[in-house]
């Protein structure tokens, strides 16, 4: 049954509906795989097998009566640590939150249960979800199944690893700086960052906070693009207050056939150096699309300076996360910021400015952000999607150095590690949807993904294009050794 573990969630649900496999039988199969493979991977860090088995038995009873809760009926799945799951700890990797067991599910978790999913565990993250790796002092380090010495990315690193290694049927992550898309690319799976605001994040929090976080979204990771649409549909919807007067209704995909699409391809970003193998995979995809009759434009860009977008995003991102600072940390950062030279535009300087940003200055940057949003809107009048690299390198070696002190080798030259989030920022900064799909491998057999960016609320267009790539170009491939 090892091949069953790697099936997409929609096919697992189909097997259950047709009586080919039982819900409890499938859950136990995944549990055995977790017990076998997770010790080396450290992807799944909290489990509730007893409740999951109880839920699976109930789902089996419903199945025998011809009753199905929804499209995920009986499908075992895990979710990122940062989602509240009743009876399990929510830590965000913060040591003082060790053992922080919660009593109620996040809204998205409840919606997944309503769709029939059997939730049996939670997956690893970096502390505060604030790294492109997945290490924290509570649970330790998660390894990439393609090479245990490499990082799976982050912050939804445990999510992507669990899917790639066949430990779960579906996953749910979150994304403010590529945290769904980055690990999806590094582990060779699919991931979708939804349009800002269409999926309520209530219960994706510490300390019962209820205010939405600027640019933060929740979304699915999966082994197929079709599963992304199922997962997205399950969690789409507003909270109780907004739902009184508003309803989310996403438009259908703009096109149905690959050769109908108008595609802009950002083969590289001149302001962010790319590893040559990443560049080559983007070029190969562009060549394939041309040969398939797709209208491809590799020179098309939205009408703004990408360097400005990256700079403002870096500052606004750090402003968004600045409330985590203690008073002493804020005071120290303020002193350091005031000592900066006016022309210091390093990643470190941007971080300090963001962490101590005044509301007056934030308002000015927010105006600049919304002007960029309108430039994207104009761009997508001409093009259906933009394809862009997701990461500047394939999966890199584990590195305990703090992110702003860390470097990554790009074509033999040390570059700031935080460049890894720059390309993700295009979508986060402007509230756009973006889907990652696997498109190939490096010479070291490490996965490479492409980012499919669409107009605001064109989530189904992004996922639809990923489905076409999956059908005509590249599918999910499991890493060797996890049969």
N, C-alpha and C positions, 0 to 999 in steps of 0.2 A: 504493500500500500504506500510505499514511499513516494510514488509519483502523485498520489492523491494530495499529499501535503503541499505540492507546488501548484496545484490547480488554482485558477482565479476564484474568488469568492462566489461569483455568479454561477460558475459551474458546480461548485460545492453545493450551493443552494438547489441547483437543478437535480443533482444526485439525490439529495434529501427528498425533494418533492416527488421524485419518481420511485422512491423506496429502494434505491440502490445502496444507500448507506444510512445508518441511523445517526441521530444527533449526538447521542452519548458515545456511540462507536467512533465518530469522527473526533469528538472532543478528546477522548482517551488516546486516540492516535497522536494528536498534537501534544498532549501531555507527555507521552512517552518520548516524543522527539525533543521536547524541552528538557526532560531529565537526561537525555543522552547528549545533546549538543550545547545546551545553554551554559554548562560550567566553563567551557572554553571561550564562549562568546560574551557572556554576561550581558545579554540583551534584555531579558525579562527579569525584573528585580523584585516583583511582589506578585503573589498569586492568591487566588481564592478558588481552589479546585472543588471544594465541597459545595459552595453555592453554584458554581458553574455546572457541576454534575446534576445538581437538583434542577437547575433551569433546563439542562439538556433533556433530562427525563421527562419534564413537563412538555417540552417541545415535541418529543417523540410521541407522547400521548395525543397531542393535538394533531400530529401528522397522521396517525392511524385513523383519526376522525375526519380527515380531509380538511382540517383547519390550519391555516398558515398565517402567522402574525404579519409577515411582510416579506420583502424581497431578500432579506438576510436570515430568514427562518432557519434556526439551527446552526448557523455558521459561527464557529469559534473565532473570537478575535481578542486582541489586546489593545490597550490605549496608552498613550504617553503618560508618564508619571504626573505631569502637571494638571491632568484632569482629575477631578474628584470622582472616586468610585466608592460607593458605600461599603464600609468595613475595611478598606485598604488605606495605607498612608499616602498622603500627598505631601511631598517634600520639596519639590523644585531643586533637589540636590543640596539644600541649605542645611548644614549640620544641626542647627538648633531646631529644625523641623523634623528631625528623626522621630519616627513613631507618631507623627501627626495623623492619626486615623480620623477619617471623616464619616459622617453619618448619612450623608445624602449624595446621590449621583449628580454630576454636572448635567446641565440641560442636554448637551450633546450626547452624553452617555445614556441618559434616559431615552432620547430619541432613537439611538441605535438599538437599545433593548426593545423599544416599541416596533422597530423594523424586523425584529426576530433574532438579533445577534446574541450570542452567548459569550459574555465577557468574562475571561478567566484570569487576566493578569494585567500588569502595567510594565512599561518599558523605560529603559534608562535614558538619562539626560545629563548635561553639564549643570553645574551650579547656576541657579537663576536663569537657566536656559541660555546662557550667555557665552557660548563658544561654538566653534565649528568642529568640535570634538564632543565626545560623550563620556566625561569623567566627573565624578564628584566624590567627596570624602565619605559619604554614607555607603554608596554601593560600588565604588570603584570604577574601573575602566571597561568600556565596551569595545570589542574588536570587530574589524571588518571581516566577514566570512570569505572574501576573496583573498585576503592575506591578513593573518592575525596580527602582524606587526604594523598594519596600517589602520588609520582612523576610519570609522564609518561615516564621519561627518557629524553635524549636530545642528540644532539641538535635539531633533527627533531621531537621534542615531540608533537608539534601541529599537525604534519603530521599524526603520528600514532594514536593520539586520534581521529582525524577527521574520520579516517577509522574505528576504532573500534566502535565508537558511531554511525556510519551510517550517517555521515554528508557530505560525498563526495564519488565519485566513484573511484578515484585513486589519488595517491599523488606522489610528486617528492621531494626528500630530497638530502642531501649531507653528506659525511662521511670522516673524517680524523682520528677519534679515536672512531669509533663505532656509529657515529651520526645518521646513518640509522638503524643499527642493534640493538643498545641498546634500543631505544624506541619501535622498533618492538617487541622485546622480552618482554618488560615490559607491552605492551598493547595487546599482543596476536595476532599480525598480521604478515604478511610476509614482508621482506625487502631484497634488494639486493645491496651490495657494488660491483660495477664493477671493473674489472681489470683497473689499473691505465692507463689513456691515451686514452681509447676507446670512451669516450663521452666528447666532448668539453665543458669546463665549462665557455666559453665566456658569460658574462652577469650574472654570479654568483659571484657578487663582490660588493664592495663599491668603490666609487670614480673613476669608469671607469678603474680600473686596468685591464691589459690584460695578465700579466704573469701567467702561471699556478702555483699553490701552491703545493709544494712537498707533496705527499701522499693524497691530497684532490681529491675526486671523487664525481660525482653526480649520483644518481640512484633512482629507483622506490621503493615505498612502496605500499602494496595492501592487499586485503582480500583473494587472491588466488595466488598460485605460477604461474599459467598460465598468470595472469595479469602482473607479474614481467617480463616475457619474452616479452609480448606485449609492456610494457612501456620501457624496455631496448632497444628493436629494434627501437622504435620511436626516441630515443635520441642518439643512437649510430652513431658516425661519427665525423670526425675531423673538425677543423676550415678551413677557406678558404686557408690559407697558406699551411698547411700540406696536405690538400685534393688535392692539385695540383699533388702530386706525390705518396700519400699513400692512401690506402683504408682498412677499417676494415672489416674483414670477419672472424667471430668467428666459430670455429669448432663445429660440432654437439655434442650432449651429448655422452659421451664415451659408455654408456650402455643404454638399453631401459627398461630392467626388473630389479626389485629390487634385485632378487637373482643372478644377473650377476655382481653386484658391489663388488669391493674390498675396504673395509671400515676400516680405522683406527679410533679408538674412543679415544679421550682424555677425559676420564671420569672426571679427575681433573688435575690440574697443581700444582705440589708439591710446586712451589715457590709462588703460589697465593691461599690462603685458600678460600674454597668454602662453602657457606651455605649448610647444610646437605640436605635440600630439593632440591636444585639444583643438587647436586651430585646424589641423588636418581632418579631424572627424567632422567639424562644421563644414569644411569645404566639400568633403565627400558627400555629405547629406545634401548640400546645395546642388552638386552635380547630379545626384540621383533625382532630385525634384525636377530639375530642368529636363532630364531625359524622360520624365514621366508626364511632361506637358504642363507642368506648373509654371505660372508666371513668377519668376524669381528676380528680385532686385537686390543686389548686394551693396548698392550704394545708398539706398533709401534710409533716411534717418528722420526722426522727429526734429522739428525746427527749434532745438535748444542745444546749448553746449553741454555735452555729457559730463565734462569736468565740473560744471556748476551743479548739475544734478547730484553727482557723487558727493561733492563737498557739503551741500545743504543737507542731503540725506544723512551723512555721517553725524552732523551736528544735531539735527532733529531727533535722530535715533537715540543719541545719548541723553538728550533732554527728556525724552519719553521715559527712559529708565532711571532718571536721576533721583527719583523719590526713594530709591533703595538705600541711598547714602545715609549714614548717621550724621548728626550735626558736626561731629569732629571731622569726618571724612569730607563733608561739604566745605568746611572752613579751610581744610588743607588744600583741596582742589581749587578753591577760590584764590588762595595765595599763589598757587602754581600758575593758574590762568593769568593772574595779573602780572606775573613775571615774564610772560611770553612776549617775544618780539611781534610787532604788528603784522609782519609778513610771514610768520611761522604758520605754514599750512600743512604740517605733518599730521599723520593720523592721530598722534598723541595730542597735538594741539587742538585738533577738532574735538577729540573726546573731552578735554578739559573745558573747552568753550561750551559744549553741549551740556555737560554735567552741572554747569553754573550759569546757564542761560537765563537772562531776565525774560519776563513775559513780554516786555516791549520788543526785545530782539526776536523772540519766538514768533510774534505776530508778523514781523517783517519777513522772516523766513517762510512762514506759512503762506503768505501772499505769493512769494516766489514759487513755492510748491504748487499752488493752485494755477498759476500761470503755466507751469510745466504740464499740469494735468490737461489743460485746454490744448496745449500743443500735441499731446498724445491723442486727444479726441479728434483733432484735425487730421493727424496722421492716419488714423484708422478709418477715415472716410475713403482713403485710397487703397489701403492694404487691409487684409483680413486678419493677419497675424504677423508678428515679428518673431523670428527665431534668433536666439542668442545663446552664447555659452552660459553654462550655469556656474562653473567654477573655473579658476585660472589653472588648476592642475587636477590630475586624478587624485585618488586617495593618497594622502601623505602619511609619513611615519608619525606615530604617537609622539607628542611633544608637550611636556609639562610646563614649559615656559609660559608665563602670562601672555595672553593674546597680543597686547600692545607692545610687548618686547620680542615677540616671536617673529621669525621670518620664514619664508617658504621659497624653495629653489625653483625658479622659472627659467628654463633654458640655461641652467648653470649659474644664474645670477640671483643673489638673495633679494627678495622683494618683501615689502610689508605683508605680514600674514593677513591683516584685515582687508587686503584686496580681495580676499575670498568672498566677502559679502557685497562687494561693490556692484556686481552684475545682478545680484538678487534685488538690490535696492531699486532698480528701475520700476519693478512692479509694486513693491511695498510702499515706496515713497508716494506714488501716484494712485494707490488704491486699486491697481489693476489685477485681473486674474492672470495666473501663469501656471502652466503644467510642465512638469519634467517627464521626459520619456527617454529610455535608453537608446543609444544610437551606435554603440560600438565599444571597442576595447583598445587599450594601449598595448604596446609591445610587452609590457609586464603583466598582461591579462587583467588589467584593472578597468572597471566600467567607466564609460563616458556618457553623459546625458546632455540633452538639449533642452533649453527653456523655451516654451511656446507662450508668448505674451499676447494678450488680446485686449480689446477695448473694455472699458468698465462694463460689467454685467455680461460680457461675452464668455462666461465660464464654459458654457457648453460648446462654443466654437473652439476654445483651446483644447478641451478634452476630446472633441470630435476630430480635430487634426491629429492628436496623439493616437486615437484609434486607427486612423488611416495609416500613420507611420507604423503602428504595430502590425497592421495587416499586410502592408506592402514593403516594409523596410527592415524592421528589427523588433523582435518580441523579447519578453523577459527570458533570460537564461539563468538557471540555478548555478551557483558556484559548485565546483567539484568537491566531492568528499562529504556531501550531506544527503546521500541517497538513503 
